[in-house]
């Protein structure tokens, strides 16, 4: 029987967790370097996180190889993934989407085809609230929502004020099992369109679907959750929050690299690779 995309990704996450559990300092170094890029620009860290995690897999996860897809190939189309991963032992490949977000709202899908919001609108009709897990599960398992089950999203979450970070994976299956209410909530602060929010039986927030039509920007559409408000629906691969620090030496290295020659880059590359080999031995 063929192995599903979900199973491939879960096995990868198990191996990833095992590696960083045995080598916590390794992931701390990588995450510190990624979030240091915020000193260069507020959005720089997101793009470089894709590059960093790709190389992390290549250098430290011995049975896996990864390739950074880049933006030109997929971003203008229907795909949301950033990295192609190959399980070299089993000969399997799958894709991962890297999300580097601050602690709070987290977009899990842009819903580029704009199918989720209309589906919920038709389902709700004139009702503002719908309750009942069985009825709501049918919606979450419908064709319009089915893609959420196989979205291999790896969120790197940072709390800049506390200088802490976390790798948190949203548990969509748990969300489906525990959702009890859908509420249509009107426009609010910094939001011009209504939103459908999902809650459990204790009226605790789980996730939401935002508008997503032509009038909506990237922050106003798609399937979202919140790492603060829905923390119980996340699985932490780092086993909780990890301290990180800005790497000032990395910023200086980038400055020098941008105004130095390729020959200089080659020499620096050799020095950095020796350090990687040292970390691998450790």
N, C-alpha and C positions, 0 to 999 in steps of 0.2 A: 504494500500500500504506500503511495507517495506521501512524503512528509510535507505537512502544510507549512505555509509561511509563518504562521504563529508558532508552530513547534520549533522551526529552525531558529527563530528569534529567541524563544524562551531558553533553548539550549545555549545559545550565545550568551545571554544574560547570566545564566548560571555560571558559565566559565569566566565571564567578566567579573562577576561578584567574587568568585573564588580567588582570582588573581589579585584583585585589589584588597581583599580581606587578608591575604598573606603578605601583601606588600603595600600597606597603607601610605607609606611615604611617597611611593611612586605616583599614585593618583593625585596626592597633594601637590607634588611638584608640577604635574601637568595642568591641574586646575588653576593653580596660582599663576602659571604662565599665561593661560587662556584669559583669565580675568584681568591680568595686568594690561592686556591690550585695550582695556577701557580707558587707560591713560592716553592712548593714541587717539581714540575716537569712541563715542558711545555705541556704535554699531560694529566696530572693527572686530571685537571679540567673537561675534557670532560667526563670521566667515572663517576666521582663523581657528575656531573650535572644530569646524569640519575637517580642516587640514590636520590639526593636532590629534584628534581622535583616530583619524585614518592611520597616521603614522604610529600612534600608540598601539593599535592593533597589529600593525606590521612588525613592530620591534619587540613586543612583549607577549603577544598571544600566539604561541608557536604553531598551533594548528590552523590558524586563520590568516588570510591575506585580505587586504582592503584596498579599494581604489576610490579616490575622491572624484565623484562624478562631475562636480562643477555646475555652474548655473546655466551655461549656454545650451547644454544638451536637453535638460528637462524643465527648467523653471517656466518656460513660456508654454509648456504643454500641460498635461494632466497630472504629472507625477510630482511628488513633494519630497522625494528622497534625496539625500546628499552623498551617501556612501554605498558602494557595492561591496559586500563582504562574501568571501568564499571560504567555506569549510573544506580545507584541503584533504582531510582524512575521508570525509563522506562524499566529497565532490559536489557539494550543494552550494548554491549561492542565493543571497537575499539582499534586501536593501534596508538602509537605516536613515532616518531623518534626525539630524542633530538640532536641538533647540537650546539656545543659551539665553535664559531669561532671568530677570530679577524675581525675587520671592514675591509671588502675587499672581496676577492674571497670566495664564499660559494658553496660547493657541495651539491646539492639537491638529486641527485641519482647517484649511482655508475654504473648503466647500466650493471649489471653483465652478462647479456645474450648477450651483445654487439649487440644490434639491432638498436639503434638510429642512430649511425654514418653511418652504411651501408645504412640505409633507406635514409638519406640525400644525401649520395654520389650518389646513384642511381637516386634520384630525381633531383639533380643538373646537373648530366651528366658532360659535359665539361664547363658548365657555372660557373663563379666566383661569380656572383650576380644574385639573383632571387628576383623579386619584385611582390607585389600584395597580399593583405591580404587574399582574398578568396582562392588563391592557397596555401598559406603557412598554413592557418588554416586546410586544408585537411591533411597536414602532421602532425600537432600537435594533430589532432583528430584521427590519424591512430592507429592501434593496437600497433605499436611499441612505441608510445608516450602516449597511453591512461592511463597507470599506473600513470603518473605524476598528473593526476587530483585527484587521491585518496591517494597521498602521504601526510600523516598527519605529516608535519615537523614543529617542534617548534625550531627556531633558537635563541639561546642566544648569542648576539653579544657584544663584548667588544672592547673598544678603550683604550688600556693600557696606551698610552701616555697622553691622556686627562682624564683618570680615569672615563670614562663614559661607560654606557652599555645600551642595548636596547633589547627588545624581538620583533623580526621582522619576520612576516609571508609573504612569497612570494605569490603574487596574480597571479596565473597562468591564471585565466580567463581573467583578465585585459591584461596580456601579449598577450594572443591569440587575443583579440579584437584589440589591437593596433599595433601588429607586421606588418611591411611593407616590410622589406628586410631580406634576408639571404645572408650573405657574407662568402665565403670560404677564410680564411686567413691562410697564410703559417706559418712555424715554426718561433718562436720568442724567446725572452729571457726566459731561463729555460724551453723551450718547444721544443721537437724534432718532434712533430707531428702537422699536420694542425688542424684547429678548425673551426667549423661552428658557426658564430655569428649572432644573431638576433637583428634587430634595428627597431625603430618606424619611422614614416614619417618625423620626425625632425632629423633623423640620430642619435638618442640617443640609447645607448646600453640597451638591455633588459636581454639577457641571452646567453648561448652558449652550444654547444655539443662538447665534446672533444673525442679524438680518441677511446680509450678503448679496443684495441686489446691486444694480449698476450705480446707485447713489452711495453705496457704502464703500469706505476705504478698507484697507487691510485689517485695521483694528476694530472694525464694526461688523465683520462677517465671520462665519464659520463656527466650528465647534471649539469651545473654550472650557477651561476649568480654572481653579485658583489654588496654588500650592499652599496658601495660608488657610483658606477656608475649607479646603477639601483634603487636608493632609492625610486623613485616615484612608483615603482612596489611592494613595501612592505607596509604592514599594521602594524603599531607599537602598540602592546598591552599595552605598558607602556606609550603610548601617548608622544613619543619622547624619547630623551636621558635622562638617570638617572645617577646621580653621584653615584659612589661606592668607597669603600675604602678597603684596605687590613686589614684583621682581624688578627693581630699578636697573639692574645690570642688563636685563633683557631689552629695556627701552634704549639704553645706550648702545647696545649691540645693533639694534635696528637702525639707529641714527647713523652709525658708522657704516653699516652694510649698504645703506641707500646712496652713499656718496663714495664708496670704494669700488675697486675693480673686480672683475670676475676671478682673477688670479687670487686676490685677497679672500674672496668668498670660498674658493677651493681649499685654501689653507685653513680657514676657520671651520669649514665643513668637516675636515679631517679631525680637528681637535674635538668638535662636538660629538662626532661619531664614536671617538674613543671613550667619551664620557657615557654615552648610551651603552656601550659594551660593558663598562664598569657597573652601571646600574643593573644590567641584565644578569651579570654574575652575582650581584648581591641579592 
